[in-house]
Amino acid sequence: MKSLLVLLFVALTATFATAQESGSLFGKNINESAQVVSLSDLFTNAETYNGKEIVVTGEITDVCQKAGCWVTFTDGENIIRVRTDHNFFVPKDASNVSAKVNGVFVIKEISEDKAKHYNDESINKKDPSTIVGPQKVYEITATGIYIGAAGDSNSVDIKKDQSDCSSKKTDCSTKKEDCTKVSE
């Protein structure tokens, strides 16, 4: 009887966890001990968070159309670029969905060429002549991105190849495949 109760408890717990996590994880699991920061606070106190691991939530507004190696992310007011450094990739059609990002926040300057490169890969291209000179940017180098949280009106169930990106990292970065491994 005790074994039956334990099995029932495990089954109910697994069912509840599955219902809560209907989205898709790309990269590593979200570090639950990392500091959770709103994008508004991140922009207001950028120097405080520079170089620190954080977790932010918001909506993906753009995805690299070449490989899915970066996204732009917003809270409706502030926009930040989230890069995967080709360690994992997100689906190119993941725009306009809710997400949670875990990674290291940095303030840096990118060249005009790099800014134009990002623009070329964007689904939301702007006139390249408006991109002039070095650009100060806020970026997060992501270790994990959880897309489409349960219960969110913007959630999606992204069904892509969950193949092991770490074992074929060379293929992912050279062939620019949509390699979306859930890493542990």
HELIX and SHEET records of a PDB file:
HELIX    1   1 LYS A    2  GLN A   20  1                                  19    
HELIX    2   2 LEU A   39  THR A   44  1                                   6    
HELIX    3   3 ALA A   46  TYR A   49  1                                   4    
HELIX    4   4 GLU A  112  GLU A  121  1                                  10    
HELIX    5   5 PRO A  128  THR A  130  5                                   3    
HELIX    6   6 LYS A  169  LYS A  175  1                                   7    
SHEET    1   A 7 GLN A  35  VAL A  36  0                                        
SHEET    2   A 7 GLU A  53  VAL A  63  1                                        
SHEET    3   A 7 TRP A  70  THR A  74 -1                                        
SHEET    4   A 7 ILE A  79  ARG A  83 -1                                        
SHEET    5   A 7 GLN A 135  ILE A 147  1                                        
SHEET    6   A 7 SER A  24  LYS A  28 -1                                        
SHEET    7   A 7 VAL A 182  SER A 183  1                                        
SHEET    1   B 3 GLN A  35  VAL A  36  0                                        
SHEET    2   B 3 GLU A  53  VAL A  63  1                                        
SHEET    3   B 3 VAL A  97  ILE A 110 -1                                        
END                                                                             
